[in-house]
Amino acid sequence: METISHSPNYYAKKKFMKHKPAIFGLVFILFAVIVSILGYLILPDSSPNANEMTLQLNMLHPFSSVTVLKVRKDKDIIPENIFHKMIYGEENPYFVIPLNSYNIIHDSVQTDVYTGLNNGKKLLRTYSFNDIIPLDSKGLPDSEQQKLIEQKFIVKKTFILGTDEFGRDLLSRLLLGTRISLFIGLIAVIISLFLGITLGALAGFFRGKVDGLIMWLTNVVWSIPTLLLVIAINMALGKGLWQVFVAVGLSMWVDVARLVRGQIFVVREMEFVEAGRALGYHNFRIIVKHILPNIMAAVIVITAGNFSAAILLEAGLSFLGMGVQPPMPSWGAMIKEYYGYIIFGEGYLSIIPGFAIIILVLSLNFVGNGLRDAFERN
């Protein structure tokens, strides 16, 4: 009976699928990626940076519900296409007025506006149908306009995670922060892989003076504390989103370079490399097409660890005020903004984004451990 042989990747995949924590981590990461891609299309607050403020609704507890009246803004807001909205968001064409109660009389809506104050005073305002409904619906009879307003313009909003001190929806900002964390981790890993693989391959393959120079640079960078190096690069480049990408990426290539160098030290002595030299292949072809594919398993494992480290570095920078700048939501910045509320019994404002960081980093570490076990040779 013939024995069916499979490639090493087949057995690695089987071992990975049996690693339950790694599967959990992979599922959560895929969920985070989907949330990041869809972005504003699935957020309760689809305004740019999820930054729509309703000050009367500040510090609402999770699952609080409020009846609101949507009043049309005076300026014309052109609807964006779905791809533009998915990436950048879209300004809300209506003002959101929270209500205690309302009464529709003839062609107007009389409201008792919710102020969030417990002083016993009422704020009464009257809005005509023309202030609320779209321009193309003004020709409808009053009865039809009233029905339209009650169905679409007086709605009940539920804030699943509550609101912050400015009345912004916390769930929307938390989900949008997923995009920032994953993008920074991805770009930082790409930069670190490019620099690390390039320098590590040159050092490991050519050895001699090239190896000595690159290892000297590696040791210099290695001797500087990572967070201090990131802060220094960030201060040199200035505050902003792309500066965080570059700063985190430039601080993480050393581990990759040392790993690639060590792996190439072993692989370059193998027979297939000598065969490539005998056939007259150029060094570039030998490195790229023959050596690097044989060491990528180890690189993939360290990439998962670097990804989680990049997310933690970004959160630390944002907490220190040197990362993503307001009003763009970042989990680290959200912890910084709200940690002072812990003493007032509103600790969930900072605990929730902190918990999100923990789950995402744990998921990446679980995947890294699963990959390490899967590629491990018996």
Buried (B, 14 or more C-beta within 10 A) or exposed (E): EEEEEEEEEEEBEEBBEEBEBBBBBBEBBEEBBEBBEEBBBEBBBBBBBBBBBBEBBBBBEBEBEBBBBBBBEEEEEEEBEEEEBBEEBBBBBBBBBBBBEBEBEEEBBEBBBBBEEEEEEEEEBEBEBEBBBEEEBEEBEEEEBBEBBEEEBBEEBEBEBBBBBBBBBBBBBBBBBBBBBBBBBBBBBEBBBEBBBBBBBBBBBBBEEBBEEBBEBBEEBBEEEBBEBBBEBBEEBEBBBEBBBBBBBBBBBBBBBBBBBBBBBEBBEEEEBEEBEEEEBEEEEBBEEBBBEBBBBBBBBBBBBBBBBBBBBBBBBBBBEBBBBEBBBBBBBBBBBBBEBEEEEBBBBBBBBBEBBEBBBBBBBBBBBBBBBBBEEE
